[in-house]
Amino acid sequence: MENDMKLNIYNDCLNRDWERVAQLMKLFGLSEAPGEIHQQAFTNSYRVTFVYDEETLIGFGRAISDGVSQAGIYNIAVDPGYHSQGIGRLIIEDLLKGLKQCNVVLYTHPDTVDFYRRLGFRRMKTGMALYLNEDKLEEMGFIE
């Protein structure tokens, strides 16, 4: 991580920049939803992580869980200007702090599979999904 960054990590949804969340999600092709939809998704999640460089939101992620045995990590995004600086790893490590007792499934973009593999995640052989927009997700490489 660069030394001139002044990172702040938040684990709540209070006063977050939801339009920025929507912007980053759209940039990576993860969602076209507006900020208020992301606000609802993050607010309803078991654990959230928002990383700011001073006042600028630079990355985030969320986990859903039953809190005792199973969890899923979703919506990990880091501003492209902050890639390769440890922010993604920081987000994952922070989310996992609150999921120590759980098996964790990670939902990611096909381009980032190797990154998560380096963090200890393994490909599942039996993962299955039902999607609302299957054609688009097949085109993006999410499903066969």
DSSP file (Angstrom, degrees, kcal/mol; ACC not computed):
  #  RESIDUE AA STRUCTURE BP1 BP2  ACC     N-H-->O    O-->H-N    N-H-->O    O-->H-N    TCO  KAPPA ALPHA  PHI   PSI    X-CA   Y-CA   Z-CA
    1    1 A M              0   0    0      0, 0.0     2,-0.1     0, 0.0    85,-0.1   0.000 360.0 360.0 360.0 140.7    0.0    0.0    0.0
    2    2 A E    >   -     0   0    0      1,-0.1     3,-1.1    83,-0.1    83,-0.0  -0.431 360.0-134.5 -69.5 142.4    1.2    3.5   -0.8
    3    3 A N  T 3  S+     0   0    0      1,-0.2    -1,-0.1    -2,-0.1     0, 0.0   0.729  98.4  64.7 -71.4 -22.8    2.3    5.5    2.3
    4    4 A D  T 3  S+     0   0    0      2,-0.1     2,-0.3     0, 0.0    -1,-0.2   0.488  79.7 102.5 -83.8   0.2    0.5    8.7    1.3
    5    5 A M    <   -     0   0    0     -3,-1.1     2,-0.6     1,-0.0    48,-0.1  -0.612  58.9-155.8 -80.1 142.1   -2.9    7.0    1.5
    6    6 A K        -     0   0    0     -2,-0.3    48,-3.1     2,-0.0     2,-0.2  -0.807  22.9-163.4-116.2  86.7   -5.0    7.8    4.6
    7    7 A L  E     -A   53   0A   0     -2,-0.6     2,-0.4    46,-0.2    46,-0.2  -0.485  14.2-174.7 -81.2 138.5   -7.2    4.8    4.8
    8    8 A N  E     -A   52   0A   0     44,-2.4    44,-2.8    -2,-0.2     2,-0.5  -0.999   9.0-157.5-126.9 132.1  -10.4    4.7    6.8
    9    9 A I  E     -A   51   0A   0     -2,-0.4     2,-0.4    42,-0.2    42,-0.2  -0.938   9.2-172.1-113.6 131.7  -12.4    1.4    7.1
   10   10 A Y  E     -A   50   0A   0     40,-2.5    40,-2.3    -2,-0.5    -2,-0.0  -0.962  18.1-167.5-124.2 140.6  -16.1    1.5    8.0
   11   11 A N        +     0   0    0     -2,-0.4     2,-0.3    38,-0.2    37,-0.3  -0.150  67.5  71.7-116.2  35.6  -18.3   -1.5    8.8
   12   12 A D  S    S-     0   0    0      2,-0.1    -2,-0.1    35,-0.1    31,-0.1  -0.911  75.6-127.0-142.1 170.8  -21.7    0.4    8.7
   13   13 A C    >   +     0   0    0     -2,-0.3     3,-0.8    30,-0.1     2,-0.4   0.190  61.4 130.6-105.3  14.7  -23.9    1.9    6.0
   14   14 A L  T 3  S-     0   0    0      1,-0.2    -2,-0.1     0, 0.0     0, 0.0  -0.567  82.5 -13.6 -77.4 126.9  -24.2    5.3    7.6
   15   15 A N  T 3  S+     0   0    0     -2,-0.4    -1,-0.2     1,-0.2     2,-0.2   0.824  89.5 161.3  56.4  38.1  -23.6    8.3    5.3
   16   16 A R    <   -     0   0    0     -3,-0.8     2,-1.4     1,-0.1    -1,-0.2  -0.534  50.3-109.9 -86.1 157.7  -22.0    6.2    2.5
   17   17 A D     >  +     0   0    0      1,-0.2     4,-1.9    -2,-0.2     3,-0.3  -0.682  40.0 176.0 -88.8  86.3  -21.7    7.5   -1.1
   18   18 A W  H  > S+     0   0    0     -2,-1.4     4,-2.4     1,-0.2    -1,-0.2   0.789  76.8  56.6 -68.8 -28.5  -24.2    5.2   -2.8
   19   19 A E  H  > S+     0   0    0      2,-0.2     4,-2.3     1,-0.2    -1,-0.2   0.870 107.2  50.1 -68.4 -34.9  -23.9    6.9   -6.1
   20   20 A R  H  > S+     0   0    0     -3,-0.3     4,-2.5     2,-0.2     5,-0.2   0.891 108.9  52.0 -67.3 -40.2  -20.2    6.1   -6.0
   21   21 A V  H  X S+     0   0    0     -4,-1.9     4,-2.5     2,-0.2    -2,-0.2   0.949 111.5  46.8 -58.2 -49.1  -21.0    2.5   -5.1
   22   22 A A  H  X S+     0   0    0     -4,-2.4     4,-2.4     1,-0.2    -2,-0.2   0.894 110.8  53.3 -60.6 -40.7  -23.3    2.4   -8.2
   23   23 A Q  H  X S+     0   0    0     -4,-2.3     4,-2.4     2,-0.2    -1,-0.2   0.930 111.9  43.5 -61.7 -47.5  -20.6    4.0  -10.4
   24   24 A L  H  X S+     0   0    0     -4,-2.5     4,-1.6     2,-0.2     6,-0.2   0.892 112.8  52.2 -68.6 -38.7  -17.9    1.5   -9.4
   25   25 A M  H  <>S+     0   0    0     -4,-2.5     5,-2.7    -5,-0.2     6,-0.9   0.916 113.0  45.2 -62.1 -42.1  -20.3   -1.5   -9.7
   26   26 A K  H ><5S+     0   0    0     -4,-2.4     3,-1.7     4,-0.2    -2,-0.2   0.896 106.3  60.2 -67.9 -40.7  -21.3   -0.3  -13.2
   27   27 A L  H 3<5S+     0   0    0     -4,-2.4    -1,-0.2     1,-0.3    -2,-0.2   0.866 110.0  42.0 -55.0 -39.4  -17.7    0.3  -14.2
   28   28 A F  T 3<5S-     0   0    0     -4,-1.6    -1,-0.3    -5,-0.1    -2,-0.2   0.343 115.6-113.4 -92.7   6.4  -16.8   -3.3  -13.6
   29   29 A G  T < 5S+     0   0    0     -3,-1.7    -3,-0.2     2,-0.2     3,-0.1   0.736  82.3 122.9  71.7  21.8  -20.0   -4.6  -15.3
   30   30 A L  S   <S-     0   0    0     -5,-2.7     2,-0.3     1,-0.3    -4,-0.2   0.757  76.7  -6.9 -87.7 -25.9  -21.3   -6.0  -12.0
   31   31 A S        -     0   0    0     -6,-0.9    -1,-0.3    -9,-0.2    -2,-0.2  -0.958  36.2-158.1-168.0 146.9  -24.6   -4.1  -11.8
   32   32 A E        +     0   0    0     -2,-0.3    -1,-0.1    -3,-0.1    -6,-0.1   0.303  59.7 125.3-104.6   3.6  -26.6   -1.4  -13.6
   33   33 A A        -     0   0    0      1,-0.1    -7,-0.1     2,-0.1    -8,-0.1  -0.255  63.0-111.8 -68.1 149.9  -28.7   -0.7  -10.4
   34   34 A P    >>  -     0   0    0      0, 0.0     4,-1.4     0, 0.0     3,-1.1  -0.280  35.8 -95.3 -75.1 168.3  -28.9    2.8   -9.0
   35   35 A G  H 3> S+     0   0    0      1,-0.3     4,-2.6     2,-0.2     5,-0.2   0.828 120.4  59.5 -53.2 -40.1  -27.4    3.8   -5.7
   36   36 A E  H 3> S+     0   0    0      1,-0.2     4,-1.8     2,-0.2    -1,-0.3   0.817 103.2  52.5 -66.0 -28.4  -30.6    3.3   -3.6
   37   37 A I  H <> S+     0   0    0     -3,-1.1     4,-2.3     2,-0.2    -1,-0.2   0.911 110.9  47.0 -70.1 -42.0  -30.7   -0.4   -4.7
   38   38 A H  H  X S+     0   0    0     -4,-1.4     4,-3.0     2,-0.2     5,-0.3   0.889 108.7  55.9 -65.2 -38.2  -27.1   -0.9   -3.5
   39   39 A Q  H  X S+     0   0    0     -4,-2.6     4,-2.5     1,-0.2    -1,-0.2   0.927 109.2  46.4 -58.5 -44.6  -27.9    0.9   -0.3
   40   40 A Q  H  X S+     0   0    0     -4,-1.8     4,-2.0     2,-0.2    -2,-0.2   0.922 113.2  49.1 -64.2 -44.3  -30.7   -1.6    0.3
   41   41 A A  H  < S+     0   0    0     -4,-2.3     4,-0.2     2,-0.2    -2,-0.2   0.930 115.5  42.8 -62.7 -46.2  -28.5   -4.6   -0.5
   42   42 A F  H >< S+     0   0    0     -4,-3.0     3,-1.4     1,-0.2    -1,-0.2   0.904 112.6  53.0 -68.0 -40.5  -25.6   -3.4    1.7
   43   43 A T  H 3< S+     0   0    0     -4,-2.5    -1,-0.2    -5,-0.3    -2,-0.2   0.862 109.9  49.1 -62.2 -35.7  -28.0   -2.4    4.6
   44   44 A N  T 3< S+     0   0    0     -4,-2.0    -1,-0.3    -5,-0.2    -2,-0.2   0.408  94.0 104.7 -84.3   2.2  -29.6   -5.9    4.5
   45   45 A S  S <  S-     0   0    0     -3,-1.4    19,-0.2    -4,-0.2     3,-0.1  -0.400  74.6-128.1 -84.9 161.4  -26.2   -7.7    4.5
   46   46 A Y  S    S+     0   0    0     17,-1.7     2,-0.3     1,-0.3    18,-0.2   0.875  91.9   6.6 -74.3 -40.5  -24.6   -9.4    7.5
   47   47 A R  E     - B   0  63A   0     16,-1.9    16,-2.9     2,-0.0     2,-0.3  -0.997  66.6-170.7-146.5 141.8  -21.3   -7.6    7.2
   48   48 A V  E     - B   0  62A   0     -2,-0.3     2,-0.4   -37,-0.3    14,-0.2  -0.957   5.4-163.0-132.2 151.6  -20.1   -4.6    5.1
   49   49 A T  E     - B   0  61A   0     12,-2.4    12,-1.8    -2,-0.3     2,-0.4  -0.988   6.7-178.8-136.0 126.6  -16.7   -3.1    4.5
   50   50 A F  E     -AB  10  60A   0    -40,-2.3   -40,-2.5    -2,-0.4     2,-0.5  -0.994  10.2-159.8-122.7 129.4  -16.1    0.4    3.0
   51   51 A V  E     -AB   9  59A   0      8,-3.1     7,-2.8    -2,-0.4     8,-1.5  -0.945   9.9-173.9-114.2 127.9  -12.6    1.7    2.5
   52   52 A Y  E     -AB   8  57A   0    -44,-2.8   -44,-2.4    -2,-0.5     2,-0.8  -0.917  25.5-144.5-117.3 143.3  -12.0    5.4    2.1
   53   53 A D  E >  S-AB   7  56A   0      3,-2.7     3,-2.1    -2,-0.4     2,-0.6  -0.929  82.7 -53.1-100.7 103.4   -8.8    7.3    1.2
   54   54 A E  T 3  S-     0   0    0    -48,-3.1   -46,-0.1    -2,-0.8    -2,-0.1  -0.537 126.5 -16.8  56.3-109.5   -9.5   10.3    3.4
   55   55 A E  T 3  S+     0   0    0     -2,-0.6     2,-0.5    -3,-0.1    -1,-0.3   0.417 117.3  97.3-102.0   1.1  -13.0   11.3    2.2
   56   56 A T  E <  S-B   53   0A   0     -3,-2.1    -3,-2.7     2,-0.0     2,-0.5  -0.812  72.1-131.6 -99.4 123.6  -13.1    9.4   -1.1
   57   57 A L  E     +B   52   0A   0     -2,-0.5    -5,-0.3    -5,-0.2     3,-0.1  -0.597  34.9 165.7 -69.9 119.4  -14.7    5.9   -1.3
   58   58 A I  E     -     0   0A   0     -7,-2.8    21,-3.2    -2,-0.5     2,-0.3   0.549  57.0  -0.3-115.5 -12.0  -12.2    3.7   -3.0
   59   59 A G  E     +BC  51  78A   0     -8,-1.5    -8,-3.1    19,-0.3    -1,-0.3  -0.976  55.6 171.6-171.9 160.5  -13.5    0.2   -2.3
   60   60 A F  E     +BC  50  77A   0     17,-2.1    17,-2.2    -2,-0.3     2,-0.3  -0.978   3.3 177.2-163.9 169.0  -16.1   -1.9   -0.7
   61   61 A G  E     -B   49   0A   0    -12,-1.8   -12,-2.4    -2,-0.3     2,-0.3  -0.955  11.5-150.5-170.5 167.7  -17.6   -5.3   -0.3
   62   62 A R  E     -BC  48  74A   0     12,-2.3    12,-2.9    -2,-0.3     2,-0.4  -0.978   2.0-151.3-147.3 158.9  -20.4   -7.1    1.6
   63   63 A A  E     -BC  47  73A   0    -16,-2.9   -16,-1.9    -2,-0.3   -17,-1.7  -0.992   3.8-156.4-131.5 140.3  -21.2  -10.5    3.1
   64   64 A I  E     + C   0  72A   0      8,-2.5     8,-2.6    -2,-0.4     2,-0.3  -0.885  30.1 154.7-107.8 148.4  -24.5  -12.2    3.6
   65   65 A S  E     - C   0  71A   0     -2,-0.4     6,-0.2     6,-0.2    39,-0.0  -0.995  56.7-128.5-165.5 158.8  -24.7  -14.9    6.3
   66   66 A D        -     0   0    0      4,-1.8     5,-0.1    -2,-0.3    -1,-0.1   0.476  55.6-126.6 -87.9  -6.1  -26.7  -16.9    8.8
   67   67 A G  S    S+     0   0    0      3,-0.6    34,-0.1     1,-0.1     4,-0.1   0.375  92.9  59.2  81.7  -4.4  -24.0  -15.9   11.3
   68   68 A V  S    S-     0   0    0      2,-0.2    -1,-0.1    31,-0.0     3,-0.1   0.653 121.4 -11.1-127.2 -28.3  -23.3  -19.5   12.4
   69   69 A S  S    S+     0   0    0      1,-0.3    34,-3.1    33,-0.1     2,-0.4   0.584 112.9  49.2-146.5 -28.8  -22.2  -21.7    9.6
   70   70 A Q  E     + d   0 103A   0     32,-0.3    -4,-1.8    34,-0.0    -3,-0.6  -0.946  49.4 163.0-129.8 144.1  -22.6  -20.3    6.0
   71   71 A A  E     -Cd  65 104A   0     32,-1.8    34,-2.6    -2,-0.4     2,-0.4  -0.985  18.6-153.6-151.7 158.4  -21.7  -17.0    4.3
   72   72 A G  E     -Cd  64 105A   0     -8,-2.6    -8,-2.5    -2,-0.3     2,-0.4  -1.000  12.0-144.1-135.4 137.7  -21.3  -15.5    0.9
   73   73 A I  E     +Cd  63 106A   0     32,-2.7    34,-2.5    -2,-0.4     2,-0.3  -0.865  29.0 167.1-104.2 135.0  -19.1  -12.6   -0.2
   74   74 A Y  E     +C   62   0A   0    -12,-2.9   -12,-2.3    -2,-0.4    34,-0.1  -0.896  42.8  28.0-139.5 164.0  -20.4  -10.2   -2.9
   75   75 A N  E     +     0   0A   0     -2,-0.3     2,-0.6     1,-0.2    -1,-0.1   0.799  59.4 172.1  56.4  42.2  -19.8   -6.9   -4.6
   76   76 A I  E     +     0   0A   0     31,-0.3     2,-0.3   -15,-0.1   -15,-0.2  -0.728  10.6 161.6 -80.0 124.3  -16.1   -6.5   -4.0
   77   77 A A  E     -C   60   0A   0    -17,-2.2   -17,-2.1    -2,-0.6     2,-0.4  -0.994  20.6-171.5-147.1 140.2  -15.0   -3.4   -6.0
   78   78 A V  E     -C   59   0A   0     -2,-0.3   -19,-0.3   -19,-0.2     5,-0.1  -0.999  38.0-102.7-132.3 132.4  -11.9   -1.2   -5.9
   79   79 A D    >   -     0   0    0    -21,-3.2     3,-2.7    -2,-0.4     4,-0.2  -0.266  33.1-124.3 -49.5 131.1  -11.4    2.0   -7.8
   80   80 A P  G >  S+     0   0    0      0, 0.0     3,-1.4     0, 0.0    -1,-0.1   0.797 109.7  63.6 -54.3 -30.8   -9.0    1.3  -10.7
   81   81 A G  G 3  S+     0   0    0      1,-0.2    -2,-0.1   -23,-0.0   -23,-0.0   0.612 105.9  46.2 -68.2 -10.7   -6.6    4.0   -9.5
   82   82 A Y  G X >S+     0   0    0     -3,-2.7     3,-0.9   -24,-0.2     5,-0.5   0.261  82.5 128.2-114.7   8.3   -6.1    1.9   -6.4
   83   83 A H  T < 5S+     0   0    0     -3,-1.4    -4,-0.0    -4,-0.2     0, 0.0  -0.292  70.3  22.8 -64.3 152.8   -5.6   -1.5   -7.9
   84   84 A S  T 3 5S+     0   0    0      1,-0.1    -1,-0.2   -83,-0.0    -3,-0.0   0.747  95.4 101.6  63.0  27.3   -2.5   -3.5   -6.9
   85   85 A Q  T < 5S-     0   0    0     -3,-0.9    -2,-0.1   -84,-0.1   -83,-0.1   0.218 100.4 -99.7-121.7  12.0   -2.2   -1.6   -3.7
   86   86 A G  T  >5S+     0   0    0    -85,-0.1     4,-2.1    -4,-0.0     5,-0.1   0.513  87.7 121.3  87.3   4.9   -3.6   -4.2   -1.3
   87   87 A I  H  ><S+     0   0    0     -5,-0.5     4,-2.4     2,-0.2     5,-0.2   0.923  74.6  49.4 -69.9 -43.7   -7.1   -2.6   -1.0
   88   88 A G  H  > S+     0   0    0      1,-0.2     4,-2.4     2,-0.2    -1,-0.2   0.923 112.4  48.2 -60.1 -44.7   -9.0   -5.7   -2.3
   89   89 A R  H  > S+     0   0    0      1,-0.2     4,-2.9     2,-0.2     5,-0.2   0.911 110.1  52.9 -60.5 -43.0   -7.0   -7.9    0.1
   90   90 A L  H  X S+     0   0    0     -4,-2.1     4,-2.3     2,-0.2    -2,-0.2   0.907 109.1  49.0 -59.7 -43.6   -7.9   -5.5    2.9
   91   91 A I  H  X S+     0   0    0     -4,-2.4     4,-2.5     2,-0.2    -2,-0.2   0.938 113.1  46.3 -62.3 -48.3  -11.6   -5.6    2.1
   92   92 A I  H  X S+     0   0    0     -4,-2.4     4,-2.7     1,-0.2    -2,-0.2   0.939 113.0  49.2 -61.9 -47.4  -11.6   -9.5    2.0
   93   93 A E  H  X S+     0   0    0     -4,-2.9     4,-1.2     1,-0.2    -1,-0.2   0.893 111.8  49.6 -60.4 -39.6   -9.6   -9.8    5.3
   94   94 A D  H  X S+     0   0    0     -4,-2.3     4,-0.6    -5,-0.2     3,-0.3   0.916 111.9  47.4 -66.9 -42.2  -12.0   -7.3    7.0
   95   95 A L  H >< S+     0   0    0     -4,-2.5     3,-1.1     1,-0.2    -2,-0.2   0.919 109.4  54.2 -63.1 -42.5  -15.1   -9.1    5.8
   96   96 A L  H >< S+     0   0    0     -4,-2.7     3,-1.9     1,-0.3    -1,-0.2   0.762  92.0  73.3 -66.5 -24.4  -13.7  -12.5    6.9
   97   97 A K  H >< S+     0   0    0     -4,-1.2     3,-0.5    -3,-0.3    -1,-0.3   0.861 101.9  43.3 -55.1 -35.7  -13.0  -11.2   10.5
   98   98 A G  T << S+     0   0    0     -3,-1.1    -1,-0.3    -4,-0.6    -2,-0.2   0.319 112.9  53.1 -93.2   8.2  -16.8  -11.4   11.0
   99   99 A L  T X   +     0   0    0     -3,-1.9     3,-2.4    -4,-0.1    -1,-0.2   0.076  63.3 127.3-128.3  22.7  -17.2  -14.8    9.4
  100  100 A K  T <  S+     0   0    0     -3,-0.5    -1,-0.1     1,-0.3    -2,-0.1   0.772  76.6  48.5 -57.4 -30.2  -14.6  -16.9   11.2
  101  101 A Q  T 3  S+     0   0    0    -34,-0.1     2,-0.3    -3,-0.1    -1,-0.3   0.408 102.8  86.3 -89.1   2.2  -17.1  -19.6   12.1
  102  102 A C  S <  S-     0   0    0     -3,-2.4     2,-0.4    -6,-0.2   -32,-0.3  -0.754  75.6-124.6-112.3 148.5  -18.5  -19.9    8.6
  103  103 A N  E     -d   70   0A   0    -34,-3.1   -32,-1.8    -2,-0.3     2,-0.5  -0.715  41.3-146.2 -72.3 138.5  -17.9  -21.7    5.4
  104  104 A V  E     -d   71   0A   0     -2,-0.4     2,-0.4   -34,-0.2   -32,-0.2  -0.956  16.9-165.8-123.0 125.5  -17.6  -18.8    2.9
  105  105 A V  E     -d   72   0A   0    -34,-2.6   -32,-2.7    -2,-0.5     2,-0.5  -0.878  14.7-151.1-102.0 137.9  -18.6  -18.9   -0.8
  106  106 A L  E     -d   73   0A   0     -2,-0.4     2,-0.6   -34,-0.2   -32,-0.2  -0.942   5.9-158.2-116.6 130.8  -17.3  -16.0   -2.9
  107  107 A Y        +     0   0    0    -34,-2.5   -31,-0.3    -2,-0.5     2,-0.3  -0.934  31.4 157.9-106.1 119.3  -19.1  -14.6   -6.0
  108  108 A T        -     0   0    0     -2,-0.6     5,-0.1   -34,-0.1    -2,-0.0  -0.870  45.7 -89.4-140.3 168.9  -16.7  -12.8   -8.3
  109  109 A H    >   -     0   0    0     -2,-0.3     3,-2.1     1,-0.1     4,-0.3  -0.555  41.9-118.2 -74.6 142.8  -16.1  -11.6  -11.8
  110  110 A P  G >  S+     0   0    0      0, 0.0     3,-0.9     0, 0.0     4,-0.3   0.795 112.2  61.7 -55.0 -28.9  -14.3  -14.2  -14.0
  111  111 A D  G 3  S+     0   0    0      1,-0.2     3,-0.2     2,-0.1     4,-0.2   0.644 103.1  49.5 -72.8 -13.5  -11.4  -11.9  -14.5
  112  112 A T  G <> S+     0   0    0     -3,-2.1     4,-1.7     1,-0.1    -1,-0.2   0.279  73.9 105.7-111.0  10.8  -10.6  -11.9  -10.7
  113  113 A V  H <> S+     0   0    0     -3,-0.9     4,-2.1    -4,-0.3     5,-0.1   0.909  80.7  51.6 -57.9 -44.8  -10.6  -15.6  -10.0
  114  114 A D  H  > S+     0   0    0     -4,-0.3     4,-2.0     1,-0.2    -1,-0.2   0.871 105.1  56.7 -63.5 -36.6   -6.8  -15.8   -9.7
  115  115 A F  H  > S+     0   0    0      1,-0.2     4,-0.7     2,-0.2    -1,-0.2   0.940 110.8  43.1 -57.9 -47.7   -6.7  -12.9   -7.2
  116  116 A Y  H  <>S+     0   0    0     -4,-1.7     5,-2.2     1,-0.2     3,-0.5   0.833 108.1  59.1 -70.9 -31.7   -9.1  -14.8   -4.9
  117  117 A R  H ><5S+     0   0    0     -4,-2.1     3,-1.7     1,-0.2    -1,-0.2   0.909 102.5  54.0 -60.5 -41.0   -7.2  -18.0   -5.4
  118  118 A R  H 3<5S+     0   0    0     -4,-2.0    -1,-0.2     1,-0.3    -2,-0.2   0.738 104.1  56.6 -65.0 -22.5   -4.0  -16.2   -4.1
  119  119 A L  T 3<5S-     0   0    0     -4,-0.7    -1,-0.3    -3,-0.5    -2,-0.2   0.389 129.7 -95.0 -89.8   3.2   -6.1  -15.3   -1.0
  120  120 A G  T < 5S+     0   0    0     -3,-1.7    -3,-0.2     1,-0.3     2,-0.1   0.378  79.8 136.0 103.8  -3.9   -6.9  -19.0   -0.3
  121  121 A F      < -     0   0    0     -5,-2.2     2,-0.4    -8,-0.1    -1,-0.3  -0.473  38.3-152.7 -75.6 149.8  -10.2  -19.4   -2.0
  122  122 A R        -     0   0    0     -2,-0.1     2,-0.1     0, 0.0    -1,-0.0  -0.928  21.8-101.6-123.8 148.6  -10.8  -22.5   -4.2
  123  123 A R        -     0   0    0     -2,-0.4     2,-0.3     1,-0.1   -10,-0.0  -0.398  36.3-130.0 -64.3 141.7  -13.0  -23.1   -7.1
  124  124 A M        -     0   0    0      1,-0.1    -1,-0.1    -2,-0.1     3,-0.0  -0.734  11.0-159.2 -92.6 143.9  -16.2  -25.0   -6.4
  125  125 A K  S    S+     0   0    0     -2,-0.3    -1,-0.1     1,-0.1    -2,-0.0   0.640  91.1  40.1 -91.7 -17.4  -17.1  -28.0   -8.5
  126  126 A T  S    S+     0   0    0      2,-0.1     2,-0.1     0, 0.0    -1,-0.1   0.260  76.2 134.2-119.5  12.1  -20.8  -28.0   -7.5
  127  127 A G        +     0   0    0     -3,-0.0     2,-0.3     1,-0.0    -4,-0.0  -0.429  29.4 178.1 -66.2 135.2  -21.7  -24.3   -7.5
  128  128 A M        -     0   0    0     -2,-0.1     2,-0.3    15,-0.0    -2,-0.1  -0.925   5.3-174.8-134.7 158.2  -25.0  -23.6   -9.3
  129  129 A A        -     0   0    0     -2,-0.3     2,-0.4     2,-0.0    -2,-0.0  -0.996  22.7-145.9-153.4 154.6  -27.0  -20.4   -9.9
  130  130 A L        -     0   0    0     -2,-0.3     2,-0.3     4,-0.0    -2,-0.0  -0.997  28.5-168.5-117.7 125.5  -30.2  -19.0  -11.3
  131  131 A Y        -     0   0    0     -2,-0.4     3,-0.5     1,-0.1    -2,-0.0  -0.861  28.1-141.3-118.8 151.0  -29.8  -15.6  -12.9
  132  132 A L  S    S+     0   0    0     -2,-0.3     2,-0.4     1,-0.2    -1,-0.1   0.841 104.4  34.8 -74.8 -34.5  -32.4  -13.1  -14.1
  133  133 A N  S  > S+     0   0    0      1,-0.2     4,-2.0     2,-0.1    -1,-0.2  -0.615  70.4 163.1-121.5  70.3  -30.3  -12.1  -17.1
  134  134 A E  H  > S+     0   0    0     -3,-0.5     4,-2.5    -2,-0.4     5,-0.2   0.851  70.3  57.6 -60.1 -39.6  -28.7  -15.3  -18.2
  135  135 A D  H  > S+     0   0    0      1,-0.2     4,-2.2     2,-0.2    -1,-0.2   0.930 109.7  44.0 -60.0 -46.6  -27.7  -14.2  -21.7
  136  136 A K  H  > S+     0   0    0     -3,-0.2     4,-1.9     1,-0.2    -1,-0.2   0.920 114.8  48.6 -64.3 -44.1  -25.6  -11.2  -20.4
  137  137 A L  H  <>S+     0   0    0     -4,-2.0     5,-2.6     1,-0.2     6,-0.8   0.830 110.8  50.8 -69.0 -31.4  -24.0  -13.3  -17.7
  138  138 A E  H ><5S+     0   0    0     -4,-2.5     3,-1.0     4,-0.2    -1,-0.2   0.917 109.7  50.9 -67.9 -43.1  -23.1  -16.0  -20.1
  139  139 A E  H 3<5S+     0   0    0     -4,-2.2    -2,-0.2     1,-0.2    -1,-0.2   0.856 109.4  51.0 -60.0 -36.6  -21.6  -13.5  -22.4
  140  140 A M  T 3<5S-     0   0    0     -4,-1.9    -1,-0.2    -5,-0.1    -2,-0.2   0.568 119.9-110.2 -79.9  -9.4  -19.5  -12.0  -19.6
  141  141 A G  T < 5S+     0   0    0     -3,-1.0    -3,-0.2    -4,-0.5    -2,-0.1   0.605  84.3 120.0  93.1  12.0  -18.2  -15.5  -18.6
  142  142 A F  S   <S+     0   0    0     -5,-2.6     2,-0.3    -6,-0.2    -4,-0.2   0.840  78.0  22.6 -76.8 -33.7  -20.1  -16.0  -15.4
  143  143 A I              0   0    0     -6,-0.8    -2,-0.2    -9,-0.2    -1,-0.1  -0.903 360.0 360.0-134.3 160.7  -22.0  -19.1  -16.5
  144  144 A E              0   0    0     -2,-0.3    -6,-0.1    -3,-0.1    -1,-0.0   0.414 360.0 360.0 -86.3 360.0  -21.6  -21.9  -19.1
